[in-house]
């Protein structure tokens, strides 16, 4: 998902906060490696790991609060209309 720049901008707009993609996008695997390395002494502490993190790209919100609320209201309405779409037997 982080490779989809449209989705990343959409998230920044909807959340109203910057969305940041790290240089290493496989964060689950990286986190496991960091935890294992910390456990056996490859890294001395979490601060050392923090120093290795770097930002690749950042998306800033491009819509104002009023537009955000308007879009969220439409999304909520669309979701509500899907309720009871399929009848259970």
Phi, psi and omega in degrees: 000325184292345176281348182267100184295329178296315178297319180296320177293319178301315180297318178299318180295313183291320182280336181074022179221160176296145173245129185241131175259125179284162179298322177259110186273346178275066188290333178294310178296319180297318178299319178296318178295317178298315180298316179296317180296321176297320182296328183254006174088015176296320175243145184283327182196176182295328179300324177295321178294318179302324182293342180270348181285142175215150181275138175264306182211154182226139175242127178259147176303138181243007177237155181273173184301321181296316179293320178300312180297321179298315180293320178295323178297318178295320179296315179300320179296317179297317179297316180300323181291345178274350180298141181060028179298317181249129179275134178277145179280000000 
